[in-house]
């Protein structure tokens, strides 16, 4: 009987789960070409086609489904045994893959740095992008997004860091054009438009109590990031609607001033999220436990 190898069978199972070589490659930290090559070798050894391939997807054949149904319980038992041994290790090791927005990555980075110092055998791949991805389909251990955007079928761990979007402008601008007193006043002002990482323009949504107001603002300038919007506001180009942490240093030194404060209250920030039924690695479990501890300490002591 041919020796197919646990690695080869695991690759085949991952391809079936993701429906693509690329998704399996992300999960297993391999190249798509290596995954494709291993599947082709397995099919050659078995003498039967396991997958139907086209430009959009990779689908199990009837023979592939039958074969996978037989081997998956054994692979599960082996995975459980390996994970059980890893739990006994003093220092978890391996790779953790995280997908995050730019803002979320900035918030989680201090957690990651402290975690890596505690677990030097763990590597972290923090991928930042604007779109909200399928973390399971693209081979990530977890995602980081605003808590309000986390899919309902995921476990969410809020980081306990509130966010706020605020309206700011330079003192020179306010002396020349006046200070808006209500959200409706923004229509008469030059408002700098900022693009989100997805390419869409940021909406100027203001909130007071239970009421929400969306203002269709206009202005001469549109920029690619909120960081540029901050700089443009300092230069007097108009009002900017930006993340409070980006503007804070310039509010402190007087380069910018905040307006409409009662309409821009803090809101729940980012959360780490991951699938419910997941045979996660010891490294990822250690990371989740570490984050839970940090969040708990922060909520108790507000460090």
N, C-alpha and C positions, 0 to 999 in steps of 0.2 A: 504493500500500500504506500502511495506517495506521501511524503511529509510536506503538508501544505503550510504549516507554520501558523502560530496564533496571530502574528502580525498581519499576514496575508488575509486571514479570515476576518480580522477586525477591520481591515481596510474595506473589504467587500461589504461588511455590514454597514459601515459608515457611508459608503456610496449609496446604498439602498435607502438609508435614513434621509440623506440630504437630497437625493435625486440629482447629484452632480459630483463630478470629480473635484471641482474647486471647493465646494462646501466640505467634502470629506478631507481634503488637503488642509484646509484651515483648522479643522477640529484636531487633526492628527499631527499638525506642524510638519507637513510634508509639501513637496511641490506637486501640482496637479499632474505633471507628466509622470512622476514616480507612482502616483496612485493609479493612473491609467495603465502603466506598465505592469504593475502587480496584479491588477484585475485581469489583464490580457493573459499573463502567465498562468493564473489560476484557471481561466477558461481553457487554456491549452492543455493543462494537466488533466482536467476533468473531461476534456473532449466534448464540451457542450457550451453553448452561449448562455451566459447568466444575465446579461443586460442587453437591452435594445438602446442604441445610441442615436441621437439626432443633434442638431445644432442647439436645441433649447433644453433638453433634459436627457437623463439616463434612467431608464425604467427597467425593472426586473422582468425577465421572461418567466413563463410558467415554471420552467425548471429552476430558475434562480429563486423564485419564491419558495418552492418546495425545499431546496437546499438550505436557504437561510432559516426557514422555520425549524429545521433540524439542528442547525449549529448554534443558533442564538442562545438557547438555554445554557449550553456548555460554556459559551463565551461569557455569559452573565455570571456564571459560577466562578469562572477564572478571574473576572474583573473584581467580583466581590472579595475573593481571596486576596488578591493583590492589594486592594484598597484597605482590607483589614490589616495587612502587614504594614502598609504605609502609616496607618493610624498609630502604630507602635513606635514609629521613628521619632526621635527627639527633635529632628530638624527636617520638616517637610521640604521636598525638592520638586523641581519641575517648572513648567511654564504656565502662567496665568494670562489669558487674553481678555482684555477689556475694551469695550467700544463706548465712546463718549462724545458728547458735544464739546466744543472748545471750553465753554464755561464750566461744564461738569468736570472736565479733565483738570482744570485749574483748582477746583475744590478738592478733588480726591488725591491730587499729587502729594500733599503733605502726609496723608495716610499711607500712601504707597512707599514713600521714602523711609518712613519710620518702620513700616512692615519689613522692607527689604533689609534694613539694618538688623532687625531681630531674626530674620530668616535668610541668611546669606546664600542659601542654596536654591532659592526660588527666584525665577526670572519673571518679569512682568512686561507684557507687550500692550501698551496703551495706545489704541488707535482712535484718532479724532476725526470726525466728519460731521457734516451738517444733517444728513438724512437719518431718519430713524430706521435702523436696520433690523432684520430678523436675526437676533443673536444666535439662535440655535442653528438656523439654516446656514449661517456664515461662519460657524465654528468658534464663537466667542463663549467664554465662561460666564460673562455677565455684561450688562450694559449700565450706563449712567446717563440719566436724563432728568428733566424736571419731574417731580413726583406726579404731577397731573398728566404727564405723557406716558407713564409706565403702563404697558398692556395689562389688562385686568387678570390675565391668567398667569402672571408672574408673581413671585415673591419679591416684595419691595422693602428695602432697608433705607429709610430716610437718613441723610447725613447730618441732619440737625443744624443746617446752615441756611438761615433765611436769605432770600434774595429781594431785591427791589429794583424797579425800573423808574428812573426819575427824570424830570425835565430840568435842564440846566442851560445857562447862557453866561456870557461875559458881562462884567459891569459896564463896559463900553457899549455893548449892544443894548442893555437895559436903559442906559442914559439917553440913547438915541431913539429907541423905539418904544420904551415903556415896559412895564411888567404885567404879564397876563394875570388876571385875578381869578378867572374861571376857565375851565377847559374850552368853552366856546370862544374865548379870546384868542386861542391859538390859531384860528383860521386867518386872523389878520396879521400873523407874524410869519417871518421866514423860518421855516422848520427844516433842518437838515435831515434828509432821508438816509437811513442806513440799511444795507442789505444783510439779511441773515445768511449763514453758511449755505443754506439751501438755495439761495439766489432770490428769494422773495423779500420784498420790502417789509421792514418791521412795522407792525401796526401800533399806532399810538392809542393804547387802551388805558384809560384812567379809571380808578375805582374809589368810591367813597361810601362807606357803610355797605349796604347791600346793592347799591347802584353801580353800574358800569357804563362808561361812555367811550365810544370809539370816535376819535376825531380824524377826519380826512384832512391831513395837513399838506401844505405845499411849501416849496422853497426852491431856491436856485441850485442848490447843491445836493447831489446824491453820492454817497460813498460806499465802499465795499465792506466796511466793518464799523462796529460801534466805537472801536478805539480811534478810528479816523474821525468819526463824528465828534468825539470829545475834543480832539485837537482842532477841528474846524470851529467848534464852539468857542474855544479859547481864543481863536483868531478873529472872532467877531462875525463869523459867517451866518449866525442865526442860533436858534434854540436847538438842542439835541435831546433825544429821548434815549437814555443809555443806562447801562447796568451801574448800580450805585457804587460798587467796588472800583470800577474803572474811573469814576469821577472823583472819588473820595480824596486822593492826594491834591487835586486841583481845587476842591472845595476848601480844603484845609489851608492852602496857601493863598487863597483869595483870587485865583485865576478864573474860577467859575463860581456862580451862585445858583442855588436851587430855588425853583418856584413851584407853586401848586403842590406843596408838600402834603397837604391833607388828602390829595387825590392820588398819591403814589405810595401807599402803605406797603410794608414788607409782605411777602407771601412765601408759602412753603417752597423750599429749595429743591435740590437734587437728591435722587435716591439711587442706590445700587440695586439692580434687579436681576433676577435669574430664574430659570424654570423651576417649577415645583418638583416634578419627579425627575431627579437628576443624580446619576452616579458620579459625583464630583470627585476630583482628586483631593488628596490630603492637603496639598498646597492651597487650593481654592477654599477648602473648608477652614483652614487656618486663617486665610485672609478675611473671610466673612466674620469669623469669630473675633478677629482683631478689630474690624470695623465696628462691630456691635459694641465692643468694649469702649472704643474711642467715643462713639456716639453717646453711650451711657454716661461716661465721665463728663462729656461736654454738657449734657443736659443737667447734670447735678452740680457742676462747678462753673459752667460757662467760661471755660478757658479759651 
